[in-house]
């Protein structure tokens, strides 16, 4: 899951068309998490750092509660899971 950005086109092409779901990767050394979400048509990949393993669990709970996937909705779910101020980098 922690793929280098240089492979982003290949990573986005790997899910089968129509696959809907979520994958999460966590790197303890860098305290970073990557969330890959798709509804079969739209694909989103979000990196969150620094983040503790416990916070990744909270983010996953929020993402599991989503009834529709849109990037803005996923970002709001991540913001709800993490206390304090966040900076969004695109």
N, C-alpha and C positions, 0 to 999 in steps of 0.2 A: 504494500500500500504506500510506502514511503518512496515513491518513484521520483527520480530527478525530473525537474521541469522540462529538461531537454527531450524527454520522452512523452510529453503531454498528449501529442496527437495519437500516438500508439495506445496510450492508456485509455483515452476516450473512445477509441475504436474497439477495445476488447469486449465490453459488455454486449451481449446479443441484443438485437433489436427486440423490443418488447419486454426485456428484463427490467423489473422494478425492484429496487431495494437499496440497501445502504451497506457500506463497508467502512470500517474505522481502523486506522493505524496509529500507534503511539510509539514514540521514541523517547525512552527514559533519559538518555544521555543529553538530548537537546530540549527536553520537556516540551515537545511539540506533538500535536495531533493533526491528523488529516482525515477529513470526513468526505467520502465519495457518495453522492446520492444520485439516483436516477428514477424517473417514472416510466422509463422505456423510450422516451422521446427527448426529454431535457436531462442533461447531465450537469451536475455541479460538484466542484471540488473545493473544499474550504480548509484552510490551514489555520490552526489556532495555537498561539504560542506567546508567552510561556503558559503552560497549563499543567496542572497536577493530574495524576492518574484518577484521583477521586472526582475531579471536575469533568474528566472525559465521561465518566459514568453518568453524571448529571446531564451533560450535553446529549448523550445517547438517549436518555429518558425523554428529553424534550423533543428530539428528532423522531422518536418512536410515536409520539403523540400527534404528529402532523397528519392531517387528512388529505392534504394536497401538497405537491412539491412545486415550489417556485423559489428561485434564489432568495428573494426578499423575505419569504416566510421562513426559510431555513436560517437566515441570518438573525431574524427576530427570536427564533427558538434558541440559538446559541447565546444571544444576549440575555435571555431570561434565565439561562442556566448559570451564568457567570455573574457574580456580584461585582459591583464597581464599574468604572468607566472602561470602555473598549474603544479601540481605534480600528477602523475598517480600512484595510489597504487593498486596493484593487490593481 
